[in-house]
Amino acid sequence: MLAQTKRIFFLCCTAIILAWFHTTAMAAVVDLPDGSKLDLSAPCPVCTMKVETSSLGPAAVVFTDGKVVGFDTAGDLFRYVLEADKHTVDAKNIKNVFITEYGTKNFVDGKKAFFVVGSDLQGSMGPEIAGFSKKEDAESFKTEHKGKSVVSYSQITLEDLKSKKKMLKMQH
């Protein structure tokens, strides 16, 4: 009787652990609007931080061959695309770009979005940009957060992604 109870206990614990692993693994993948899957457990290729659903939300590039590359923020997505040679990427093979819309947490088409640059928005790696599906939402955010301008996907430059504050050099 004791052996049977131990066996049942062992099977129950095993089932619970397997269910937990399955749930955890499933939570690490999110669906993108085009049906692609974004793996949140992979590191961001720009900053090497884990791609997570942080307060700013992840972003993704989908290539013509189906490969999906995730980023922890829209700013890193732009650093990747704008410095494609540095990341050994052919930007011509980008099929879709998705960003998390600021405030809604929904993925939107990054190529159709409106972005606020030069605002007081900060991410874990410094200044960030906020993306919106509607221009009026971007304009409101720009006013509320002291933004420099509202721009389209094709208007963003690396300069827009740099900190406006002087960085102190470390003494060695």
C-alpha positions in Angstrom: 0.0 0.0 0.0 2.8 2.4 0.9 4.6 1.6 -2.4 1.4 2.4 -4.4 1.0 5.7 -2.5 4.6 6.7 -3.3 4.1 5.7 -6.9 0.9 7.8 -7.2 2.6 10.7 -5.4 5.6 10.5 -7.8 3.3 10.4 -10.9 1.4 13.4 -9.6 4.6 15.4 -9.0 5.9 14.5 -12.4 2.6 15.6 -14.1 2.7 18.9 -12.3 6.3 19.5 -13.2 5.6 18.6 -16.9 2.6 20.9 -17.0 4.6 23.8 -15.5 7.4 23.3 -18.1 4.8 23.2 -20.9 3.1 26.3 -19.6 6.4 28.1 -19.2 7.6 27.1 -22.7 4.3 28.2 -24.3 4.4 31.6 -22.5 7.9 32.3 -24.1 6.4 32.5 -27.6 3.9 35.2 -28.7 2.0 35.4 -32.0 2.7 38.3 -34.4 0.0 39.8 -36.6 1.3 38.0 -39.7 1.1 34.5 -38.0 4.8 34.4 -37.2 6.0 33.4 -33.7 8.3 35.5 -31.6 10.5 33.6 -29.1 10.8 35.7 -26.0 13.5 33.5 -24.5 16.0 34.4 -27.2 18.4 37.3 -26.5 18.1 40.6 -28.3 20.9 40.7 -31.0 21.7 44.4 -30.3 21.9 44.6 -26.5 22.0 40.8 -25.7 19.3 41.3 -23.0 16.5 38.7 -22.9 13.5 39.7 -25.2 10.7 40.3 -22.7 7.4 41.9 -22.5 8.7 44.8 -20.6 6.9 48.1 -20.0 7.9 49.2 -23.5 7.2 45.8 -25.1 9.1 43.8 -27.6 9.6 44.4 -31.3 10.3 42.0 -34.1 11.6 41.7 -37.7 10.3 38.9 -39.9 12.5 38.0 -42.9 11.3 36.7 -46.2 12.6 33.2 -45.3 10.4 33.1 -42.2 13.1 33.8 -39.7 11.9 36.0 -36.8 14.4 38.2 -34.8 13.1 39.7 -31.6 14.2 42.9 -29.8 13.5 44.0 -26.2 12.4 47.5 -27.5 11.7 49.3 -30.8 14.9 51.3 -30.3 17.0 48.2 -30.6 15.0 47.1 -33.6 16.0 50.3 -35.4 19.6 50.0 -34.3 19.6 46.6 -35.9 17.9 47.7 -39.1 19.9 50.9 -39.5 23.2 49.1 -38.9 22.3 46.1 -40.9 25.9 45.6 -42.1 27.2 45.5 -38.5 24.7 42.8 -37.7 25.3 40.9 -41.0 21.8 41.4 -42.1 20.5 42.1 -45.6 17.8 44.7 -45.0 16.2 43.9 -48.4 15.1 40.5 -47.0 13.0 42.1 -44.3 9.3 41.2 -44.9 7.6 42.6 -41.9 8.4 44.8 -38.9 6.3 44.8 -35.7 6.6 47.1 -32.7 4.6 47.1 -29.5 2.3 50.1 -29.5 3.0 52.3 -26.5 0.3 52.1 -23.9 -1.8 49.3 -25.6 0.8 46.5 -25.6 -0.5 45.4 -29.1 1.8 44.6 -32.0 1.4 47.0 -34.9 3.0 47.2 -38.3 6.2 49.2 -37.6 6.4 50.4 -41.2 3.0 52.1 -40.8 3.5 53.4 -37.3 4.2 56.9 -36.0 7.2 57.3 -33.7 8.0 60.0 -31.1 11.7 60.7 -30.9 13.6 62.9 -28.5 11.1 62.4 -25.6 11.8 61.8 -21.9 10.9 58.1 -22.4 13.7 55.9 -21.0 14.2 52.2 -21.5 16.7 49.9 -19.7 19.4 50.9 -22.1 18.7 54.7 -22.2 16.5 56.9 -24.3 13.7 55.2 -26.2 11.2 55.9 -28.9 7.5 55.3 -28.6 5.5 53.9 -31.5 1.8 54.4 -32.2 -0.7 53.3 -34.8 -2.5 56.6 -34.9 -0.7 59.9 -35.5 -2.9 61.8 -33.1 -1.8 59.5 -30.2 1.8 60.1 -31.2 1.2 63.9 -31.2 -0.4 63.7 -27.7 2.5 61.6 -26.4 5.0 64.1 -27.9 3.3 67.0 -26.1 3.1 65.1 -22.7 6.6 63.8 -22.8 8.6 66.7 -24.3 9.2 64.9 -27.6 11.2 66.4 -30.4 9.1 65.2 -33.3 6.7 62.6 -34.7 8.2 60.6 -37.5 7.5 57.7 -39.7 9.5 54.4 -39.9 11.6 55.6 -42.8 12.5 58.9 -41.1 14.2 57.4 -38.0 17.9 57.8 -37.9 20.6 56.5 -35.5 20.9 60.1 -34.2 17.3 59.8 -33.0 18.3 56.9 -30.8 21.3 58.5 -29.1 21.2 60.0 -25.6 21.0 63.8 -25.5 22.8 63.9 -22.1 26.6 63.9 -22.0 27.9 60.7 -20.7 30.7 60.8 -18.2 33.8 58.8 -19.1 34.9 56.3 -16.5 38.3 56.7 -15.0 40.5 53.6 -15.1 
